[in-house]
Amino acid sequence: METPPLVIAAASVLKELCYNNKEELQAGFMTAGWDRKKGPQVYVVSLGGMLISQPVTIGGSGSTYIYGYVDAKYKPNMSREECLQFATNGTVILFYLCTQIQIHLYSFC
């Protein structure tokens, strides 16, 4: 392959996988990346195989803890530095919250 694949191509492969196996799979997927044609992109493939382009997406077991941060701090067209700071801060917040919740749950066991 002379050029890297487009982000939409990778997302489309997951879409087909999910759609063709929707009776067996119980997972959704996020595909994000950068390519020369469209720049930064984020795609979500739902449980049934629907492909959706999103400006930003959140998912996973700890996602409910980070929605407020993303709502408050995400903005379109961030610079590379702003994006790295956004991702770093979000990761730190999420790890802190998940750790505190686990400690709290263990104290009742």
GROMACS elastic network, one bead per residue, 0.5 to 0.9 nm:
[ bonds ]
;  ai    aj funct       b0    kb
    1     4     6  0.70257   500
    1     5     6  0.83258   500
    3     6     6  0.89081   500
    4    35     6  0.78126   500
    5     8     6  0.83449   500
    5     9     6  0.64350   500
    5    10     6  0.72440   500
    5    35     6  0.78030   500
    6     9     6  0.51906   500
    6    10     6  0.68130   500
    6    11     6  0.89148   500
    6    33     6  0.86109   500
    6    34     6  0.79648   500
    6    35     6  0.57728   500
    6    36     6  0.80079   500
    6    37     6  0.75076   500
    6    38     6  0.84754   500
    7    10     6  0.52863   500
    7    11     6  0.63095   500
    7    12     6  0.85789   500
    7    31     6  0.75123   500
    7    32     6  0.68596   500
    7    33     6  0.58235   500
    7    34     6  0.66119   500
    7    35     6  0.63976   500
    7    38     6  0.86100   500
    7    40     6  0.85868   500
    7    41     6  0.70100   500
    7    42     6  0.82779   500
    7    43     6  0.85221   500
    8    12     6  0.59085   500
    8    13     6  0.86169   500
    8    31     6  0.84825   500
    8    32     6  0.89517   500
    8    41     6  0.82125   500
    8    42     6  0.88712   500
    8    43     6  0.77309   500
    9    12     6  0.50276   500
    9    13     6  0.63671   500
    9    14     6  0.89086   500
   10    13     6  0.52489   500
   10    14     6  0.66723   500
   10    15     6  0.87965   500
   10    31     6  0.73360   500
   11    14     6  0.52280   500
   11    15     6  0.62003   500
   11    16     6  0.88057   500
   11    29     6  0.86062   500
   11    30     6  0.79711   500
   11    31     6  0.57207   500
   11    32     6  0.82299   500
   11    42     6  0.89211   500
   11    43     6  0.64981   500
   11    44     6  0.78097   500
   11    45     6  0.74329   500
   11    51     6  0.74673   500
   12    16     6  0.62142   500
   12    17     6  0.85308   500
   12    45     6  0.86384   500
   12    51     6  0.73520   500
   13    16     6  0.52918   500
   13    17     6  0.62447   500
   13    18     6  0.87061   500
   14    18     6  0.60631   500
   14    19     6  0.84444   500
   14    29     6  0.74100   500
   14    31     6  0.85003   500
   14    45     6  0.70414   500
   14    49     6  0.78659   500
   14    51     6  0.87481   500
   15    18     6  0.52066   500
   15    19     6  0.60024   500
   15    20     6  0.84167   500
   15    29     6  0.85999   500
   15    44     6  0.88445   500
   15    45     6  0.57846   500
   15    46     6  0.81092   500
   15    48     6  0.85474   500
   15    50     6  0.64553   500
   15    51     6  0.60370   500
   16    19     6  0.50921   500
   16    20     6  0.58238   500
   16    21     6  0.82906   500
   16    49     6  0.66961   500
   17    20     6  0.53800   500
   17    21     6  0.61033   500
   17    22     6  0.82167   500
   17    49     6  0.75578   500
   18    21     6  0.52187   500
   18    22     6  0.54443   500
   18    23     6  0.89680   500
   18    24     6  0.88691   500
   18    25     6  0.67615   500
   18    26     6  0.88706   500
   18    27     6  0.80589   500
   18    28     6  0.79054   500
   18    29     6  0.88288   500
   18    45     6  0.76475   500
   18    46     6  0.79027   500
   18    47     6  0.67411   500
   18    48     6  0.62510   500
   18    50     6  0.83359   500
   19    22     6  0.51225   500
   19    23     6  0.86502   500
   19    47     6  0.80266   500
   19    48     6  0.55526   500
   19    50     6  0.75054   500
   20    23     6  0.82725   500
   20    48     6  0.88304   500
   20    49     6  0.79065   500
   21    24     6  0.54142   500
   21    25     6  0.59199   500
   21    48     6  0.84664   500
   21    49     6  0.86468   500
   22    25     6  0.53410   500
   22    26     6  0.75359   500
   22    47     6  0.68387   500
   22    48     6  0.53869   500
   22    49     6  0.70451   500
   23    26     6  0.80946   500
   23    48     6  0.84701   500
   25    28     6  0.86047   500
   25    47     6  0.73898   500
   25    48     6  0.86267   500
   26    47     6  0.62719   500
   26    48     6  0.88134   500
   27    45     6  0.89004   500
   27    46     6  0.75720   500
   27    47     6  0.55463   500
   27    48     6  0.88823   500
   28    44     6  0.73782   500
   28    45     6  0.55597   500
   28    48     6  0.82057   500
   28    49     6  0.80184   500
   28    59     6  0.88974   500
   29    43     6  0.82737   500
   29    44     6  0.57902   500
   29    45     6  0.50560   500
   29    46     6  0.67335   500
   29    47     6  0.81452   500
   29    59     6  0.87860   500
   30    42     6  0.72033   500
   30    43     6  0.57782   500
   30    45     6  0.63436   500
   30    46     6  0.88148   500
   30    57     6  0.79189   500
   30    58     6  0.87349   500
   30    59     6  0.81075   500
   31    41     6  0.82063   500
   31    42     6  0.58380   500
   31    43     6  0.51237   500
   31    44     6  0.63612   500
   31    45     6  0.80217   500
   32    40     6  0.75014   500
   32    41     6  0.55621   500
   32    43     6  0.61823   500
   32    44     6  0.86713   500
   33    39     6  0.79938   500
   33    40     6  0.57060   500
   33    41     6  0.56085   500
   33    42     6  0.67527   500
   34    37     6  0.86142   500
   34    38     6  0.73713   500
   34    41     6  0.61268   500
   34    42     6  0.89186   500
   35    38     6  0.59482   500
   35    40     6  0.67366   500
   35    41     6  0.82392   500
   36    39     6  0.56732   500
   36    40     6  0.89155   500
   38    41     6  0.72939   500
   41    53     6  0.75597   500
   41    54     6  0.76577   500
   41    55     6  0.72294   500
   41    56     6  0.86502   500
   42    52     6  0.85520   500
   42    53     6  0.59673   500
   42    54     6  0.55074   500
   42    55     6  0.62929   500
   42    56     6  0.64615   500
   42    57     6  0.73822   500
   43    51     6  0.67228   500
   43    52     6  0.55162   500
   43    54     6  0.57926   500
   43    55     6  0.84483   500
   43    56     6  0.86147   500
   43    57     6  0.81600   500
   44    50     6  0.79267   500
   44    51     6  0.58078   500
   44    52     6  0.51954   500
   44    53     6  0.64513   500
   44    54     6  0.71568   500
   44    57     6  0.76220   500
   45    48     6  0.79132   500
   45    49     6  0.56049   500
   45    50     6  0.53868   500
   45    52     6  0.64204   500
   46    49     6  0.52180   500
   46    50     6  0.52503   500
   46    51     6  0.67696   500
   46    52     6  0.80846   500
   47    50     6  0.74908   500
   53    56     6  0.88290   500
   54    57     6  0.64138   500
   55    76     6  0.73872   500
   56    70     6  0.87370   500
   56    74     6  0.81013   500
   56    76     6  0.88643   500
   58    63     6  0.59386   500
   58    64     6  0.85516   500
   58    66     6  0.80827   500
   58    67     6  0.74854   500
   58    70     6  0.85650   500
   59    62     6  0.75623   500
   59    63     6  0.51619   500
   59    64     6  0.82392   500
   60    63     6  0.53263   500
   60    64     6  0.84452   500
   61    64     6  0.75731   500
   62    65     6  0.57564   500
   62    66     6  0.72938   500
   62    94     6  0.71480   500
   62    95     6  0.89353   500
   62    97     6  0.87541   500
   62    98     6  0.70190   500
   63    66     6  0.54685   500
   63    67     6  0.66134   500
   63    94     6  0.82642   500
   64    67     6  0.57684   500
   64    68     6  0.84603   500
   65    68     6  0.73902   500
   65    69     6  0.84334   500
   65    93     6  0.86423   500
   65    94     6  0.66740   500
   65    97     6  0.70722   500
   65    98     6  0.80209   500
   66    69     6  0.54125   500
   66    70     6  0.63654   500
   66    71     6  0.87050   500
   66    90     6  0.70343   500
   66    91     6  0.88680   500
   66    93     6  0.75168   500
   66    94     6  0.62267   500
   66    97     6  0.88277   500
   67    70     6  0.51971   500
   67    71     6  0.60406   500
   67    72     6  0.85680   500
   68    71     6  0.51049   500
   68    72     6  0.61236   500
   68    73     6  0.85170   500
   69    72     6  0.51883   500
   69    73     6  0.58975   500
   69    74     6  0.79059   500
   69    90     6  0.70018   500
   69    93     6  0.84644   500
   70    73     6  0.52587   500
   70    74     6  0.52149   500
   70    75     6  0.88726   500
   70    86     6  0.84960   500
   70    90     6  0.76571   500
   71    74     6  0.60749   500
   71    75     6  0.87595   500
   72    75     6  0.86039   500
   73    86     6  0.72338   500
   74    78     6  0.83583   500
   74    83     6  0.87080   500
   74    86     6  0.73437   500
   75    78     6  0.63847   500
   77    83     6  0.89319   500
   78    81     6  0.78412   500
   78    82     6  0.55621   500
   78    83     6  0.57373   500
   79    82     6  0.50926   500
   79    83     6  0.60688   500
   79    84     6  0.85702   500
   80    83     6  0.50936   500
   80    84     6  0.61640   500
   80    85     6  0.86158   500
   81    84     6  0.51814   500
   81    85     6  0.61943   500
   81    86     6  0.85516   500
   82    85     6  0.51040   500
   82    86     6  0.60100   500
   82    87     6  0.85989   500
   83    87     6  0.61385   500
   83    88     6  0.84732   500
   84    87     6  0.51809   500
   84    88     6  0.59858   500
   84    89     6  0.84922   500
   85    88     6  0.50496   500
   85    89     6  0.59519   500
   85    90     6  0.83493   500
   86    89     6  0.53660   500
   86    90     6  0.60806   500
   86    91     6  0.85950   500
   87    90     6  0.51298   500
   87    91     6  0.61037   500
   87    92     6  0.86599   500
   88    91     6  0.51807   500
   88    92     6  0.62482   500
   88    93     6  0.86459   500
   89    92     6  0.51525   500
   89    93     6  0.61113   500
   89    94     6  0.85245   500
   90    93     6  0.51411   500
   90    94     6  0.60487   500
   90    95     6  0.85822   500
   91    94     6  0.51271   500
   91    95     6  0.61278   500
   91    96     6  0.85164   500
   92    95     6  0.52626   500
   92    96     6  0.61109   500
   92    97     6  0.86091   500
   93    96     6  0.51520   500
   93    97     6  0.61128   500
   93    98     6  0.85450   500
   94    97     6  0.51768   500
   94    98     6  0.60240   500
   94    99     6  0.84391   500
   95    98     6  0.52071   500
   95    99     6  0.60200   500
   95   100     6  0.85654   500
   96    99     6  0.52003   500
   96   100     6  0.61959   500
   96   101     6  0.86804   500
   97   100     6  0.51352   500
   97   101     6  0.61650   500
   97   102     6  0.86331   500
   98   101     6  0.51663   500
   98   102     6  0.62169   500
   98   103     6  0.86851   500
   99   102     6  0.51907   500
   99   103     6  0.62301   500
   99   104     6  0.85956   500
  100   103     6  0.51423   500
  100   104     6  0.61005   500
  100   105     6  0.86106   500
  101   104     6  0.50186   500
  101   105     6  0.61076   500
  101   106     6  0.85637   500
  102   105     6  0.50889   500
  102   106     6  0.60723   500
  102   107     6  0.86073   500
  103   106     6  0.51617   500
  103   107     6  0.62524   500
  104   107     6  0.53085   500
  104   108     6  0.71011   500
  105   108     6  0.56075   500
  105   109     6  0.69263   500
  106   109     6  0.51904   500
